Amino acid sequence: MSVKRIGVLLSGCGVQDGAEIHEAVLTLLALDRAGAESVCLAPDRDQLDVVNHRTGQPTGERRNVLVEAARIARGQIRPVTAVRAADLDGLVLPGGYGAAKNLSSFALDGAGCSV
């Protein structure tokens, strides 16, 4: 039986403006324990916004989704454009508001969003 390669699509780092850290880390742990190979990936673009997680307020800073997601992946991450669907056996998207802000336009456009 071959090792399954599972993509973990991260949307940054932090529940309010990226991937929810606990969900992302526990996903990586569960995949490791199941004997799968995790392939972390994220878009290489600016986040919609950066939030101070202590106050919940936007900071006005600019941060890159891929660079921020690399914090969770401990540097082992690839741009989403460098991974083809055929390279993976499955895909997991950990929660966090970053999915609505950085993986789609849902935070701004609602049901009429683009992904």
DSSP file with accessible surface (Angstrom, degrees, kcal/mol):
  #  RESIDUE AA STRUCTURE BP1 BP2  ACC     N-H-->O    O-->H-N    N-H-->O    O-->H-N    TCO  KAPPA ALPHA  PHI   PSI    X-CA   Y-CA   Z-CA
    1    1 A M              0   0  232      0, 0.0     2,-0.1     0, 0.0     3,-0.0   0.000 360.0 360.0 360.0 131.6    0.0    0.0    0.0
    2    2 A S        -     0   0   87      1,-0.1     2,-0.3     0, 0.0     0, 0.0  -0.482 360.0 -98.8 -83.4 154.3    1.4    3.4   -1.0
    3    3 A V        -     0   0   90     -2,-0.1     2,-0.3     1,-0.1    33,-0.1  -0.536  39.2-124.0 -70.9 131.5    1.6    6.4    1.4
    4    4 A K        -     0   0  104     -2,-0.3    33,-3.3    31,-0.2     2,-0.6  -0.595  14.8-144.4 -78.6 136.3   -1.3    8.8    0.8
    5    5 A R  E     -a   37   0A  67     -2,-0.3    84,-3.7    31,-0.2    85,-0.9  -0.915  19.5-171.2-103.4 115.1   -0.3   12.4    0.1
    6    6 A I  E     -ab  38  90A  25     31,-2.8    33,-2.6    -2,-0.6    85,-0.2  -0.923  14.8-139.4-114.2 122.0   -2.8   14.7    1.7
    7    7 A G  E     -ab  39  91A   0     83,-2.6    85,-2.6    -2,-0.5     2,-0.5  -0.540   8.1-159.6 -75.7 139.6   -2.8   18.4    0.9
    8    8 A V  E     -ab  40  92A   0     31,-2.5    33,-2.2    -2,-0.2     2,-0.8  -0.945  10.6-154.8-121.0 102.7   -3.4   20.8    3.8
    9    9 A L  E     -a   41   0A  24     83,-2.5     2,-0.3    -2,-0.5    33,-0.2  -0.731  12.9-165.4 -86.2 108.5   -4.5   24.1    2.3
   10   10 A L        -     0   0    0     31,-2.9    59,-0.1    -2,-0.8     3,-0.1  -0.698  17.8-160.2 -96.8 148.4   -3.7   26.9    4.8
   11   11 A S        -     0   0    1     -2,-0.3     2,-0.3     1,-0.3    91,-0.1  -0.033  63.0 -69.3-116.5  29.1   -5.1   30.4    4.6
   12   12 A G        -     0   0    0      6,-0.3     2,-0.4    53,-0.2    -1,-0.3  -0.892  69.9 -62.1 118.0-150.8   -2.5   32.2    6.8
   13   13 A C  S    S+     0   0   22     -2,-0.3     7,-0.2     4,-0.1     2,-0.1  -0.881  92.4  44.1-145.4 104.9   -1.9   31.9   10.5
   14   14 A G  S >> S-     0   0    5      5,-3.0     4,-2.6    -2,-0.4     3,-1.1  -0.046  75.9-107.7 129.7 132.2   -4.5   32.8   13.1
   15   15 A V  T 34 S+     0   0   63      1,-0.3    82,-2.9     2,-0.2    83,-0.3   0.784 113.5  48.9 -57.2 -32.6   -8.2   32.2   13.5
   16   16 A Q  T 34 S+     0   0   66     80,-0.2    -1,-0.3     1,-0.2    36,-0.1   0.697 132.5  10.2 -87.3 -17.6   -9.3   35.9   12.7
   17   17 A D  T <4 S+     0   0    3     -3,-1.1     2,-0.2     2,-0.1    32,-0.2   0.283 131.5   7.4-142.2  11.0   -7.2   36.4    9.6
   18   18 A G  S  < S-     0   0    0     -4,-2.6    80,-2.1    -6,-0.2    81,-0.4  -0.723 103.1 -23.0-160.3-150.9   -5.9   33.0    8.6
   19   19 A A        -     0   0    0     -2,-0.2    -5,-3.0    79,-0.2     2,-0.5  -0.537  66.5-107.5 -77.3 142.0   -6.0   29.3    9.4
   20   20 A E     >  -     0   0   36     75,-3.6     4,-2.4    -2,-0.2     5,-0.2  -0.582  29.9-145.2 -69.8 119.7   -7.1   28.3   12.9
   21   21 A I  H  > S+     0   0   74     -2,-0.5     4,-2.9     1,-0.2     5,-0.3   0.902  92.8  49.8 -61.8 -46.0   -3.9   27.1   14.4
   22   22 A H  H  > S+     0   0  134      1,-0.2     4,-2.7     2,-0.2     5,-0.3   0.937 113.4  46.8 -60.4 -45.9   -5.3   24.3   16.6
   23   23 A E  H  > S+     0   0   93      2,-0.2     4,-2.0     1,-0.2    -1,-0.2   0.909 114.2  47.8 -62.8 -41.5   -7.3   22.8   13.7
   24   24 A A  H  X S+     0   0    0     -4,-2.4     4,-2.3     2,-0.2    -2,-0.2   0.947 114.8  44.1 -65.4 -47.5   -4.3   23.0   11.4
   25   25 A V  H  X S+     0   0   71     -4,-2.9     4,-2.5     1,-0.2    -2,-0.2   0.921 114.2  49.2 -66.2 -43.1   -1.8   21.5   13.9
   26   26 A L  H  X S+     0   0  106     -4,-2.7     4,-2.7    -5,-0.3    -1,-0.2   0.868 109.6  53.3 -66.9 -32.4   -4.2   18.7   14.9
   27   27 A T  H  X S+     0   0   30     -4,-2.0     4,-2.6    -5,-0.3    -2,-0.2   0.944 109.9  47.4 -63.2 -47.1   -4.9   18.0   11.2
   28   28 A L  H  X S+     0   0   35     -4,-2.3     4,-2.2     1,-0.2    -2,-0.2   0.906 113.3  48.9 -62.0 -39.8   -1.2   17.6   10.6
   29   29 A L  H  X S+     0   0   67     -4,-2.5     4,-2.8     2,-0.2     5,-0.2   0.936 111.2  48.9 -64.6 -46.8   -0.8   15.4   13.7
   30   30 A A  H  X S+     0   0   60     -4,-2.7     4,-1.7     1,-0.2    -2,-0.2   0.910 111.8  49.1 -62.1 -41.3   -3.8   13.2   12.7
   31   31 A L  H  <>S+     0   0   26     -4,-2.6     5,-2.5     2,-0.2     4,-0.3   0.917 111.7  49.3 -64.8 -41.3   -2.4   12.7    9.2
   32   32 A D  H ><5S+     0   0  116     -4,-2.2     3,-1.6     1,-0.2    -2,-0.2   0.937 110.8  49.3 -62.1 -46.9    1.1   11.9   10.6
   33   33 A R  H 3<5S+     0   0  195     -4,-2.8    -1,-0.2     1,-0.3    -2,-0.2   0.801 108.3  54.7 -63.9 -28.2   -0.4    9.3   13.0
   34   34 A A  T 3<5S-     0   0   82     -4,-1.7    -1,-0.3    -5,-0.2    -2,-0.2   0.485 119.1-111.8 -83.3  -3.1   -2.4    7.8   10.1
   35   35 A G  T < 5S+     0   0   49     -3,-1.6    -3,-0.2    -4,-0.3   -31,-0.2   0.617  71.2 138.0  84.6  13.2    0.8    7.3    8.1
   36   36 A A      < -     0   0   17     -5,-2.5     2,-0.6    -6,-0.2    -1,-0.3  -0.530  55.7-120.3 -89.3 159.1    0.0    9.9    5.5
   37   37 A E  E     -a    5   0A  90    -33,-3.3   -31,-2.8    -2,-0.2     2,-0.4  -0.888  26.4-142.7 -97.4 120.4    2.3   12.5    4.0
   38   38 A S  E     -a    6   0A  41     -2,-0.6     2,-0.6   -33,-0.2   -31,-0.2  -0.686  11.6-165.8 -83.7 135.1    1.1   16.0    4.6
   39   39 A V  E     -a    7   0A   7    -33,-2.6   -31,-2.5    -2,-0.4     2,-0.3  -0.927  11.7-156.3-120.5 100.5    1.7   18.5    1.8
   40   40 A C  E     +a    8   0A  13     -2,-0.6    38,-2.0    36,-0.5     2,-0.3  -0.614  21.0 166.9 -80.2 137.0    1.1   22.0    3.2
   41   41 A L  E     +ac   9  78A   6    -33,-2.2   -31,-2.9    -2,-0.3    -2,-0.0  -0.971  11.1 170.9-147.0 157.6    0.2   24.7    0.6
   42   42 A A  E     - c   0  79A   0     36,-1.5    38,-2.0    -2,-0.3    39,-0.3  -0.975  41.4 -87.6-160.2 156.9   -1.1   28.2    0.6
   43   43 A P        -     0   0   15      0, 0.0     2,-1.2     0, 0.0    23,-0.7  -0.459  33.5-132.4 -68.9 143.4   -1.7   31.0   -1.9
   44   44 A D        +     0   0  103     21,-0.2     2,-0.3    -2,-0.1    20,-0.0  -0.732  69.7  96.7 -97.2  81.1    1.3   33.3   -2.4
   45   45 A R  S    S-     0   0  112     -2,-1.2    20,-3.2    18,-0.0    21,-0.3  -0.970  80.2 -74.2-157.1 167.7   -0.5   36.6   -2.1
   46   46 A D  B     -D   64   0B  59     -2,-0.3    18,-0.3    18,-0.3     2,-0.1  -0.406  50.0-111.4 -69.2 145.5   -1.3   39.3    0.5
   47   47 A Q        -     0   0   14     16,-3.1    16,-0.2     1,-0.1     3,-0.1  -0.379  23.5-118.1 -67.1 155.4   -3.9   38.6    3.1
   48   48 A L  S    S-     0   0   74      1,-0.2     2,-0.3   -31,-0.2    -1,-0.1   0.924  90.5 -20.1 -60.0 -45.0   -7.2   40.6    2.9
   49   49 A D        -     0   0   45    -32,-0.2     2,-0.4     2,-0.0    -1,-0.2  -0.960  60.9-123.1-154.4 168.9   -6.3   42.1    6.3
   50   50 A V        -     0   0    3     -2,-0.3     9,-2.7    11,-0.3    10,-0.6  -0.989  27.5-158.9-120.5 128.5   -4.2   41.5    9.4
   51   51 A V  B     -E   58   0C  12     -2,-0.4     2,-0.8     7,-0.3   -34,-0.1  -0.899  20.7-128.3-113.1 136.1   -5.9   41.3   12.8
   52   52 A N     >  -     0   0   61      5,-2.9     4,-3.1    -2,-0.4     5,-0.5  -0.726  22.6-155.0 -74.8 112.5   -4.4   41.8   16.2
   53   53 A H  T  4 S+     0   0   76     -2,-0.8    -1,-0.2     1,-0.2   -38,-0.0   0.656  88.2  56.5 -73.5 -12.1   -5.6   38.6   17.9
   54   54 A R  T  4 S+     0   0  213      3,-0.1    -1,-0.2     1,-0.1    -2,-0.0   0.897 123.6  21.7 -80.5 -40.7   -5.5   40.2   21.3
   55   55 A T  T  4 S-     0   0   65      2,-0.2    -2,-0.2    -3,-0.2    -1,-0.1   0.651  94.5-130.7-101.2 -20.1   -7.8   43.1   20.5
   56   56 A G     <  +     0   0   32     -4,-3.1    -3,-0.2     1,-0.3    -5,-0.0   0.547  65.9 126.9  79.8   7.7   -9.7   41.7   17.5
   57   57 A Q        -     0   0  122     -5,-0.5    -5,-2.9     1,-0.1    -1,-0.3  -0.747  67.4-104.9-101.9 144.8   -9.0   44.9   15.6
   58   58 A P  B     -E   51   0C  84      0, 0.0    -7,-0.3     0, 0.0    -1,-0.1  -0.344  23.6-156.1 -61.1 145.8   -7.3   45.3   12.1
   59   59 A T        -     0   0   54     -9,-2.7    -8,-0.1     2,-0.1     3,-0.1   0.630  27.7-125.0 -99.0 -19.5   -3.8   46.5   12.3
   60   60 A G        +     0   0   74    -10,-0.6    -9,-0.1     1,-0.3     2,-0.0   0.399  67.7 132.1  85.0  -2.7   -3.4   48.1    8.9
   61   61 A E        -     0   0   92    -11,-0.2     2,-0.4     1,-0.0    -1,-0.3  -0.308  53.8-130.9 -74.3 165.2   -0.3   45.9    8.2
   62   62 A R        +     0   0  196     -3,-0.1     2,-0.3   -13,-0.1   -14,-0.1  -0.975  29.8 171.4-117.4 132.8    0.3   43.8    5.1
   63   63 A R        -     0   0   79     -2,-0.4   -16,-3.1   -16,-0.2     2,-0.4  -0.984  31.5-117.9-138.7 152.9    1.3   40.2    5.3
   64   64 A N  B  >  -D   46   0B  32     -2,-0.3     4,-2.5   -18,-0.3   -18,-0.3  -0.732  14.5-141.0 -92.9 134.0    1.6   37.4    2.8
   65   65 A V  H  > S+     0   0    0    -20,-3.2     4,-2.8    -2,-0.4     5,-0.2   0.920 102.3  47.8 -59.7 -46.7   -0.6   34.3    3.2
   66   66 A L  H  > S+     0   0   23    -23,-0.7     4,-1.7   -21,-0.3    -1,-0.2   0.929 112.7  48.2 -63.4 -44.1    2.1   31.8    2.2
   67   67 A V  H  4 S+     0   0   91      1,-0.2     4,-0.5     2,-0.2    -1,-0.2   0.922 114.6  45.6 -64.1 -43.2    4.7   33.4    4.6
   68   68 A E  H >X S+     0   0   12     -4,-2.5     3,-1.4     1,-0.2     4,-0.5   0.916 111.1  52.3 -67.5 -41.7    2.2   33.4    7.5
   69   69 A A  H >X S+     0   0    0     -4,-2.8     4,-2.0     1,-0.3     3,-0.9   0.820  95.8  70.3 -64.6 -28.2    1.1   29.8    6.8
   70   70 A A  H 3X>S+     0   0   24     -4,-1.7     5,-2.3     1,-0.3     4,-0.7   0.764  86.7  67.5 -61.6 -21.9    4.7   28.8    6.9
   71   71 A R  H <45S+     0   0  157     -3,-1.4     3,-0.3    -4,-0.5    -1,-0.3   0.915 106.5  39.0 -62.3 -42.7    4.6   29.4   10.6
   72   72 A I  H <<5S+     0   0   15     -3,-0.9    -2,-0.2    -4,-0.5    -1,-0.2   0.904 117.8  48.4 -73.1 -41.1    2.3   26.5   11.0
   73   73 A A  H ><5S-     0   0   10     -4,-2.0     3,-1.8     1,-0.1    -1,-0.2   0.437 107.5-125.1 -81.1   0.2    4.0   24.3    8.5
   74   74 A R  T 3<5S-     0   0  220     -4,-0.7    -3,-0.2    -3,-0.3    -4,-0.1   0.871  72.5 -53.1  55.6  37.8    7.4   25.1   10.1
   75   75 A G  T 3 <S+     0   0   47     -5,-2.3     2,-1.7     1,-0.1    -1,-0.3   0.219 113.7 116.2  88.4 -15.2    8.7   26.3    6.7
   76   76 A Q    <   +     0   0  157     -3,-1.8   -36,-0.5    -6,-0.2     2,-0.3  -0.591  47.9 119.7 -88.6  78.3    7.7   23.1    4.8
   77   77 A I        -     0   0   30     -2,-1.7   -36,-0.2   -38,-0.1    -7,-0.0  -0.979  45.5-154.3-144.2 152.3    5.1   24.7    2.5
   78   78 A R  E     -c   41   0A  90    -38,-2.0   -36,-1.5    -2,-0.3     2,-0.1  -0.941  32.9 -99.6-126.3 148.9    4.5   25.2   -1.2
   79   79 A P  E >   -c   42   0A  40      0, 0.0     3,-2.3     0, 0.0     4,-0.2  -0.422  34.9-122.4 -61.9 141.2    2.7   27.8   -3.1
   80   80 A V  G >  S+     0   0   53    -38,-2.0     3,-1.4     1,-0.3   -39,-0.0   0.828 111.8  62.4 -58.0 -29.1   -0.8   26.4   -4.1
   81   81 A T  G 3  S+     0   0  133      1,-0.3    -1,-0.3   -39,-0.3   -40,-0.0   0.653  95.8  60.7 -71.9 -12.4    0.1   27.0   -7.8
   82   82 A A  G <  S+     0   0   48     -3,-2.3     2,-0.4     2,-0.0    -1,-0.3   0.424  94.9  73.3 -93.6   0.8    3.0   24.5   -7.5
   83   83 A V    <   -     0   0   20     -3,-1.4     2,-0.3    -4,-0.2     3,-0.0  -0.960  66.3-155.9-121.3 129.6    0.7   21.6   -6.6
   84   84 A R    >   -     0   0  163     -2,-0.4     3,-1.9     1,-0.1     4,-0.4  -0.733  28.7-118.0 -99.2 152.9   -1.5   19.8   -9.1
   85   85 A A  G >  S+     0   0   91     -2,-0.3     3,-1.8     1,-0.3    -1,-0.1   0.880 115.6  61.1 -55.3 -36.9   -4.6   17.9   -8.0
   86   86 A A  G 3  S+     0   0   82      1,-0.3    -1,-0.3     3,-0.0    -3,-0.0   0.688  94.4  64.3 -66.4 -16.5   -3.0   14.7   -9.5
   87   87 A D  G <  S+     0   0   39     -3,-1.9     2,-0.3     2,-0.0    -1,-0.3   0.608 100.9  61.3 -78.4 -13.7   -0.2   15.1   -6.9
   88   88 A L    <   -     0   0   30     -3,-1.8   -82,-0.2    -4,-0.4     3,-0.1  -0.856  57.4-159.1-120.9 152.9   -2.6   14.6   -4.0
   89   89 A D  S    S-     0   0   93    -84,-3.7     2,-0.3    -2,-0.3   -83,-0.2   0.513  84.0  -7.2 -99.3 -11.8   -4.9   11.8   -2.7
   90   90 A G  E     -b    6   0A  28    -85,-0.9   -83,-2.6    -5,-0.1     2,-0.3  -0.971  61.4-134.6-170.4 171.5   -7.0   14.2   -0.7
   91   91 A L  E     -b    7   0A  93     -2,-0.3     2,-0.4   -85,-0.2   -83,-0.2  -0.995  10.1-167.0-145.4 134.5   -7.3   17.8    0.6
   92   92 A V  E     -b    8   0A  48    -85,-2.6   -83,-2.5    -2,-0.3    -2,-0.0  -0.973   4.7-163.0-121.4 136.1   -8.1   19.3    4.0
   93   93 A L        -     0   0   91     -2,-0.4   -83,-0.1   -85,-0.2   -85,-0.1  -0.900  17.2-146.7-117.0  97.5   -8.9   22.9    4.6
   94   94 A P        -     0   0    7      0, 0.0   -83,-0.1     0, 0.0     5,-0.1  -0.296  26.8-106.8 -59.8 151.7   -8.6   23.8    8.3
   95   95 A G        +     0   0   24    -76,-0.1   -75,-3.6   -75,-0.1   -84,-0.2   0.135  59.9 115.6 -71.3-170.5  -11.0   26.4    9.5
   96   96 A G  S >  S-     0   0   24    -77,-0.3     3,-1.4     1,-0.1     4,-0.4  -0.309  77.2 -87.6 118.3 152.9  -10.5   30.0   10.5
   97   97 A Y  T >> S+     0   0  113    -82,-2.9     4,-1.5     1,-0.3     3,-0.6   0.680 113.0  83.1 -68.4 -13.4  -11.8   33.2    8.9
   98   98 A G  H 3>>S+     0   0    0    -80,-2.1     4,-4.3   -84,-0.3     5,-1.0   0.821  81.2  62.4 -60.2 -29.6   -8.9   33.2    6.5
   99   99 A A  H <>5S+     0   0   32     -3,-1.4     4,-0.7   -81,-0.4     5,-0.3   0.912 108.7  41.3 -62.4 -39.1  -10.7   30.7    4.3
  100  100 A A  H <45S+     0   0   15     -3,-0.6     7,-2.5    -4,-0.4     8,-0.4   0.755 126.8  35.1 -77.3 -24.0  -13.4   33.4    3.8
  101  101 A K  H  <5S+     0   0   18     -4,-1.5    -2,-0.2     5,-0.2    -3,-0.2   0.813 131.1  21.3 -98.7 -37.0  -10.8   36.2    3.5
  102  102 A N  H  <5S+     0   0    1     -4,-4.3    -3,-0.2    -5,-0.2    -2,-0.1   0.612 125.2  42.8-115.3 -17.3   -7.8   34.7    1.7
  103  103 A L  S  <<S+     0   0   30     -5,-1.0     2,-0.3    -4,-0.7    -3,-0.1   0.519 126.9   5.3-103.6 -11.1   -9.0   31.6   -0.2
  104  104 A S  S    S-     0   0   23     -6,-0.3     3,-0.3    -5,-0.3    11,-0.2  -0.926  71.4-111.0-154.9 177.8  -12.2   33.2   -1.5
  105  105 A S  S >> S+     0   0   21      9,-2.2     4,-3.4    -2,-0.3     3,-1.1   0.154  78.0 116.3-102.5  19.2  -14.0   36.5   -1.6
  106  106 A F  H 3>  +     0   0  105      8,-0.3     4,-2.2     1,-0.3    -5,-0.2   0.856  67.4  60.8 -57.5 -39.1  -16.7   35.3    0.7
  107  107 A A  H 34 S+     0   0   31     -7,-2.5    -1,-0.3    -3,-0.3    -6,-0.1   0.834 120.9  25.5 -60.1 -29.7  -15.9   37.8    3.4
  108  108 A L  H <4 S+     0   0  123     -3,-1.1    -2,-0.2    -8,-0.4    -1,-0.2   0.810 134.0  31.3 -99.6 -36.6  -16.6   40.6    1.0
  109  109 A D  H >< S-     0   0   93     -4,-3.4     3,-1.4     1,-0.2    -3,-0.2   0.482  82.1-160.5-108.4  -5.9  -19.1   39.1   -1.5
  110  110 A G  G >< S-     0   0   24     -4,-2.2     3,-1.7    -5,-0.4    -1,-0.2  -0.286  72.0  -3.4  60.6-140.6  -21.1   36.5    0.5
  111  111 A A  G 3  S+     0   0  103      1,-0.3    -1,-0.2     2,-0.0    -5,-0.1   0.724 131.7  61.8 -60.5 -22.7  -22.9   33.9   -1.6
  112  112 A G  G <  S+     0   0   69     -3,-1.4    -1,-0.3    -6,-0.1    -2,-0.2   0.176  83.5 133.3 -88.0  21.3  -21.7   35.5   -4.9
  113  113 A C    <   -     0   0   42     -3,-1.7     2,-0.3     1,-0.1    -7,-0.1  -0.081  50.5-134.0 -71.3 166.5  -18.1   35.0   -4.0
  114  114 A S              0   0   79      0, 0.0    -9,-2.2     0, 0.0    -8,-0.3  -0.893 360.0 360.0-115.4 152.9  -15.3   33.6   -6.1
  115  115 A V              0   0  155     -2,-0.3   -11,-0.3   -11,-0.2   -12,-0.0  -0.878 360.0 360.0-110.8 360.0  -12.8   31.0   -4.9
